[in-house]
Amino acid sequence: MATDDSSIYPIMVLIDELKNDDVQLRLNSIRRLSTIAVALGYERTRNELIPFLTDTTDDEDEVLLALAEELGKFVEYVGGPEYAYVLLQPLEAICSAEETGVRDKAVESLVTIAGQMPPEHLMEHFVVYVKAIGYQ
């Protein structure tokens, strides 16, 4: 099945907005991350979008707050609870933000994600990130 360029264009615009200098455009795109993730699919979301988001955690507080909130609702977009651990790295980075409200939202999202993770992943992945956050 051929992909229609007109159906990909809006997704490309959202991805470009994630890189834009305008804070409002970045915020708009962050709030529509689920749309980007659905278009990319589980694997590309895990392998491309999440690493990109991890690399962009040096941003304005309001963008980081929105990102932390969105990532807390993102388990279904990375392939479900079995892959929830991929969301821990960007949230760990956000936990080092200077603004208390941003850190609080990142921790809230971490707790939400942990509640959806399989028990073996809690020990294998989550505890490692919690320890790392404690040493920041």
Accessible surface in RSA format (square Angstrom, percent):
REM  Atomic radii and reference values for relative SASA: ProtOr
REM  Chains: A
REM  Algorithm: Lee & Richards
REM  Probe-radius: 1.40
REM  Slices: 20
REM RES _ NUM      All-atoms   Total-Side   Main-Chain    Non-polar    All polar
REM                ABS   REL    ABS   REL    ABS   REL    ABS   REL    ABS   REL
RES MET A   1   239.33 123.9 152.37 100.8  86.97 207.1 128.07 108.9 111.26 147.4
RES ALA A   2    99.28  91.3  66.16 102.1  33.13  75.4  76.12 107.2  23.17  61.4
RES THR A   3    89.06  63.3  62.48  63.3  26.58  63.3  35.39  47.5  53.68  81.1
RES ASP A   4    88.17  61.8  77.27  76.9  10.90  25.8  35.88  84.5  52.29  52.1
RES ASP A   5   116.83  81.8 109.50 109.0   7.32  17.3  38.09  89.6  78.74  78.5
RES SER A   6    78.13  66.0  59.18  79.0  18.95  43.7  52.23 111.2  25.90  36.3
RES SER A   7    68.88  58.2  47.94  64.0  20.94  48.2  47.77 101.7  21.11  29.6
RES ILE A   8    62.21  35.4  61.27  45.6   0.93   2.2  62.21  44.8   0.00   0.0
RES TYR A   9   140.17  65.4 139.59  79.4   0.58   1.5  98.89  74.3  41.28  50.9
RES PRO A  10    70.90  51.7  65.58  59.8   5.31  19.3  69.76  57.6   1.14   7.1
RES ILE A  11    22.64  12.9  22.64  16.9   0.00   0.0  22.64  16.3   0.00   0.0
RES MET A  12   102.66  53.2 100.93  66.8   1.73   4.1  84.64  72.0  18.03  23.9
RES VAL A  13    49.68  32.7  48.50  43.9   1.17   2.8  49.55  43.1   0.12   0.3
RES LEU A  14    10.18   5.7  10.18   7.3   0.00   0.0  10.18   7.1   0.00   0.0
RES ILE A  15    48.84  27.8  48.84  36.4   0.00   0.0  48.84  35.2   0.00   0.0
RES ASP A  16    87.20  61.1  81.84  81.5   5.35  12.7  24.94  58.7  62.26  62.1
RES GLU A  17    26.29  15.1  26.04  19.7   0.25   0.6   7.80  15.1  18.48  15.1
RES LEU A  18    11.18   6.2   3.45   2.5   7.73  19.4   3.45   2.4   7.73  20.8
RES LYS A  19   128.30  62.6  98.41  60.4  29.89  71.2  61.75  55.6  66.56  70.9
RES ASN A  20    55.15  38.0  45.78  44.2   9.37  22.6   8.30  20.0  46.85  45.3
RES ASP A  21   138.82  97.2 117.44 116.9  21.38  50.6  39.79  93.7  99.03  98.8
RES ASP A  22    69.13  48.4  59.13  58.9  10.00  23.6  24.16  56.9  44.97  44.8
RES VAL A  23    39.84  26.2  37.28  33.7   2.56   6.2  37.28  32.4   2.56   7.0
RES GLN A  24    95.52  53.4  93.93  68.7   1.58   3.8  46.65  99.3  48.87  37.1
RES LEU A  25    56.81  31.6  56.81  40.6   0.00   0.0  56.81  39.9   0.00   0.0
RES ARG A  26    27.66  11.6  27.66  14.1   0.00   0.0  11.16  15.3  16.50  10.0
RES LEU A  27     5.28   2.9   5.28   3.8   0.00   0.0   5.28   3.7   0.00   0.0
RES ASN A  28    50.19  34.6  47.50  45.9   2.69   6.5   7.89  19.0  42.30  40.9
RES SER A  29     0.00   0.0   0.00   0.0   0.00   0.0   0.00   0.0   0.00   0.0
RES ILE A  30     5.71   3.2   5.71   4.3   0.00   0.0   5.71   4.1   0.00   0.0
RES ARG A  31   131.21  55.1 112.92  57.6  18.29  43.6  46.08  63.0  85.13  51.6
RES ARG A  32   102.34  43.0 101.01  51.5   1.33   3.2  46.11  63.0  56.22  34.1
RES LEU A  33     0.00   0.0   0.00   0.0   0.00   0.0   0.00   0.0   0.00   0.0
RES SER A  34    32.48  27.4  32.31  43.1   0.17   0.4   8.01  17.1  24.48  34.3
RES THR A  35    64.81  46.1  58.57  59.4   6.24  14.9  40.44  54.3  24.37  36.8
RES ILE A  36     0.00   0.0   0.00   0.0   0.00   0.0   0.00   0.0   0.00   0.0
RES ALA A  37     1.57   1.4   0.00   0.0   1.57   3.6   0.11   0.2   1.46   3.9
RES VAL A  38   105.34  69.3  84.54  76.5  20.80  50.1  90.81  78.9  14.54  39.4
RES ALA A  39    58.07  53.4  17.27  26.7  40.80  92.8  28.29  39.8  29.78  78.9
RES LEU A  40    27.08  15.1  15.35  11.0  11.74  29.5  15.76  11.1  11.32  30.5
RES GLY A  41    30.37  37.5   0.00   N/A  30.37  37.5  30.36  83.3   0.01   0.0
RES TYR A  42   129.53  60.5 124.76  71.0   4.77  12.4  78.72  59.2  50.80  62.6
RES GLU A  43   111.43  64.0 108.16  81.8   3.27   7.8  27.52  53.2  83.92  68.5
RES ARG A  44   119.84  50.3 119.17  60.8   0.67   1.6  43.95  60.1  75.89  46.0
RES THR A  45     0.00   0.0   0.00   0.0   0.00   0.0   0.00   0.0   0.00   0.0
RES ARG A  46    42.60  17.9  35.21  18.0   7.39  17.6   3.84   5.2  38.77  23.5
RES ASN A  47    92.04  63.5  70.62  68.2  21.42  51.6  23.79  57.3  68.25  66.0
RES GLU A  48    83.08  47.7  72.83  55.1  10.24  24.4  38.98  75.4  44.10  36.0
RES LEU A  49     7.98   4.4   5.06   3.6   2.92   7.3   7.98   5.6   0.00   0.0
RES ILE A  50     6.18   3.5   6.18   4.6   0.00   0.0   6.18   4.4   0.00   0.0
RES PRO A  51    58.75  42.8  53.42  48.7   5.33  19.4  58.43  48.2   0.31   1.9
RES PHE A  52    55.27  27.7  49.97  30.9   5.30  13.8  54.46  33.0   0.81   2.3
RES LEU A  53     0.60   0.3   0.60   0.4   0.00   0.0   0.60   0.4   0.00   0.0
RES THR A  54    22.81  16.2  17.45  17.7   5.37  12.8  16.24  21.8   6.57   9.9
RES ASP A  55   119.74  83.9  87.28  86.9  32.46  76.7  27.07  63.7  92.67  92.4
RES THR A  56    44.02  31.3  35.64  36.1   8.38  20.0  36.74  49.3   7.28  11.0
RES THR A  57    23.76  16.9  13.41  13.6  10.35  24.7   0.42   0.6  23.34  35.3
RES ASP A  58   144.71 101.4 116.53 116.0  28.18  66.6  37.65  88.6 107.06 106.8
RES ASP A  59    37.65  26.4  13.86  13.8  23.79  56.2  12.16  28.6  25.49  25.4
RES GLU A  60    92.21  52.9  87.03  65.8   5.17  12.3   9.99  19.3  82.22  67.1
RES ASP A  61    64.63  45.3  59.65  59.4   4.98  11.8  20.32  47.8  44.32  44.2
RES GLU A  62    96.03  55.1  88.71  67.1   7.32  17.4  31.07  60.1  64.95  53.0
RES VAL A  63     4.15   2.7   4.15   3.8   0.00   0.0   4.15   3.6   0.00   0.0
RES LEU A  64     7.96   4.4   7.96   5.7   0.00   0.0   7.96   5.6   0.00   0.0
RES LEU A  65    70.16  39.1  70.16  50.2   0.00   0.0  70.16  49.3   0.00   0.0
RES ALA A  66    10.13   9.3   5.78   8.9   4.35   9.9   9.71  13.7   0.42   1.1
RES LEU A  67     1.94   1.1   1.94   1.4   0.00   0.0   1.94   1.4   0.00   0.0
RES ALA A  68     0.00   0.0   0.00   0.0   0.00   0.0   0.00   0.0   0.00   0.0
RES GLU A  69    77.75  44.6  74.58  56.4   3.17   7.6  12.14  23.5  65.61  53.6
RES GLU A  70    24.31  14.0  24.13  18.3   0.18   0.4   0.11   0.2  24.20  19.8
RES LEU A  71     0.00   0.0   0.00   0.0   0.00   0.0   0.00   0.0   0.00   0.0
RES GLY A  72     4.96   6.1   0.00   N/A   4.96   6.1   3.70  10.1   1.26   2.8
RES LYS A  73   118.98  58.0 105.12  64.5  13.86  33.0  82.66  74.4  36.32  38.7
RES PHE A  74     1.54   0.8   1.54   1.0   0.00   0.0   1.54   0.9   0.00   0.0
RES VAL A  75     5.59   3.7   4.73   4.3   0.86   2.1   4.73   4.1   0.86   2.3
RES GLU A  76   111.82  64.2 100.96  76.4  10.85  25.8  35.20  68.1  76.61  62.6
RES TYR A  77    47.16  22.0  45.62  26.0   1.54   4.0  17.08  12.8  30.08  37.1
RES VAL A  78     0.00   0.0   0.00   0.0   0.00   0.0   0.00   0.0   0.00   0.0
RES GLY A  79    24.99  30.8   0.00   N/A  24.99  30.8   4.05  11.1  20.94  46.9
RES GLY A  80    12.74  15.7   0.00   N/A  12.74  15.7  12.28  33.7   0.45   1.0
RES PRO A  81    65.46  47.7  65.46  59.7   0.00   0.0  65.46  54.0   0.00   0.0
RES GLU A  82    95.45  54.8  92.47  70.0   2.97   7.1  48.00  92.8  47.44  38.7
RES TYR A  83    83.20  38.8  83.20  47.3   0.00   0.0  39.24  29.5  43.96  54.2
RES ALA A  84     0.00   0.0   0.00   0.0   0.00   0.0   0.00   0.0   0.00   0.0
RES TYR A  85    66.69  31.1  64.61  36.8   2.07   5.4  31.08  23.4  35.61  43.9
RES VAL A  86    28.95  19.0  20.54  18.6   8.41  20.3  26.94  23.4   2.01   5.4
RES LEU A  87     0.00   0.0   0.00   0.0   0.00   0.0   0.00   0.0   0.00   0.0
RES LEU A  88     0.00   0.0   0.00   0.0   0.00   0.0   0.00   0.0   0.00   0.0
RES GLN A  89    96.64  54.0  95.96  70.1   0.68   1.6  10.59  22.5  86.05  65.3
RES PRO A  90     0.00   0.0   0.00   0.0   0.00   0.0   0.00   0.0   0.00   0.0
RES LEU A  91     0.00   0.0   0.00   0.0   0.00   0.0   0.00   0.0   0.00   0.0
RES GLU A  92    32.61  18.7  32.61  24.7   0.00   0.0   4.22   8.2  28.39  23.2
RES ALA A  93    32.39  29.8  20.39  31.5  11.99  27.3  27.23  38.3   5.16  13.7
RES ILE A  94     0.37   0.2   0.00   0.0   0.37   0.9   0.37   0.3   0.00   0.0
RES CYS A  95     8.60   6.5   1.88   2.1   6.72  15.8   1.88   4.8   6.72   7.2
RES SER A  96    70.15  59.3  40.76  54.4  29.39  67.7  25.61  54.5  44.55  62.4
RES ALA A  97    14.22  13.1   1.20   1.8  13.02  29.6  12.69  17.9   1.53   4.1
RES GLU A  98   166.46  95.6 143.33 108.4  23.13  55.1  60.35 116.7 106.11  86.6
RES GLU A  99    81.80  47.0  77.06  58.3   4.73  11.3  17.28  33.4  64.52  52.7
RES THR A 100    74.82  53.2  73.05  74.1   1.78   4.2  48.44  65.1  26.38  39.9
RES GLY A 101    33.79  41.7   0.00   N/A  33.79  41.7  29.59  81.2   4.20   9.4
RES VAL A 102     2.53   1.7   2.32   2.1   0.21   0.5   2.32   2.0   0.21   0.6
RES ARG A 103    81.32  34.1  81.32  41.5   0.00   0.0  22.42  30.6  58.90  35.7
RES ASP A 104    86.40  60.5  80.02  79.6   6.38  15.1  27.48  64.7  58.92  58.8
RES LYS A 105    47.51  23.2  45.83  28.1   1.68   4.0  21.05  19.0  26.46  28.2
RES ALA A 106     0.00   0.0   0.00   0.0   0.00   0.0   0.00   0.0   0.00   0.0
RES VAL A 107    71.45  47.0  71.45  64.7   0.00   0.0  71.45  62.1   0.00   0.0
RES GLU A 108    95.76  55.0  89.23  67.5   6.53  15.5  35.98  69.6  59.79  48.8
RES SER A 109     4.85   4.1   3.58   4.8   1.27   2.9   1.27   2.7   3.58   5.0
RES LEU A 110     6.80   3.8   6.80   4.9   0.00   0.0   6.80   4.8   0.00   0.0
RES VAL A 111    96.02  63.2  92.10  83.4   3.92   9.5  92.60  80.5   3.42   9.3
RES THR A 112    63.60  45.2  52.88  53.6  10.72  25.6  40.78  54.8  22.82  34.5
RES ILE A 113     0.00   0.0   0.00   0.0   0.00   0.0   0.00   0.0   0.00   0.0
RES ALA A 114    14.24  13.1  11.37  17.5   2.87   6.5  11.99  16.9   2.25   6.0
RES GLY A 115    70.50  86.9   0.00   N/A  70.50  86.9  36.53 100.2  33.98  76.1
RES GLN A 116    73.96  41.4  60.20  44.0  13.75  32.7  33.48  71.3  40.47  30.7
RES MET A 117    11.81   6.1   0.00   0.0  11.81  28.1   0.16   0.1  11.65  15.4
RES PRO A 118    17.91  13.1  11.21  10.2   6.70  24.4  17.76  14.7   0.15   0.9
RES PRO A 119   103.53  75.5  99.22  90.4   4.31  15.7  99.63  82.3   3.90  24.2
RES GLU A 120   104.98  60.3  92.91  70.3  12.07  28.7  60.36 116.7  44.62  36.4
RES HIS A 121    22.31  12.2  22.31  15.5   0.00   0.0   4.50   4.6  17.81  20.7
RES LEU A 122    56.25  31.3  56.25  40.2   0.00   0.0  56.25  39.5   0.00   0.0
RES MET A 123   138.33  71.6 127.23  84.2  11.10  26.4 104.45  88.8  33.89  44.9
RES GLU A 124   108.75  62.4  88.51  67.0  20.25  48.2  40.88  79.1  67.88  55.4
RES HIS A 125    37.01  20.2  35.73  24.8   1.28   3.3  21.26  21.9  15.75  18.3
RES PHE A 126    33.11  16.6  33.11  20.5   0.00   0.0  33.11  20.1   0.00   0.0
RES VAL A 127    46.22  30.4  45.85  41.5   0.36   0.9  46.22  40.2   0.00   0.0
RES VAL A 128    88.22  58.1  85.32  77.2   2.90   7.0  86.70  75.3   1.53   4.1
RES TYR A 129    47.12  22.0  47.07  26.8   0.05   0.1  19.42  14.6  27.71  34.2
RES VAL A 130    70.84  46.6  68.79  62.3   2.05   4.9  69.10  60.0   1.74   4.7
RES LYS A 131   128.18  62.5 122.19  75.0   5.99  14.3  74.01  66.6  54.17  57.7
RES ALA A 132    37.13  34.1  26.25  40.5  10.89  24.8  33.48  47.1   3.66   9.7
RES ILE A 133    38.77  22.1  31.96  23.8   6.81  16.4  31.96  23.0   6.81  18.5
RES GLY A 134    64.26  79.2   0.00   N/A  64.26  79.2  35.47  97.3  28.79  64.5
RES TYR A 135   193.73  90.4 160.39  91.3  33.34  86.8 117.27  88.1  76.46  94.3
RES GLN A 136   113.76  63.6  44.78  32.7  68.98 164.2  64.11 136.5  49.65  37.7
END  Absolute sums over single chains surface
CHAIN  1 A     7643.1       6421.6       1221.5       4179.9       3463.3
END  Absolute sums over all chains
TOTAL          7643.1       6421.6       1221.5       4179.9       3463.3
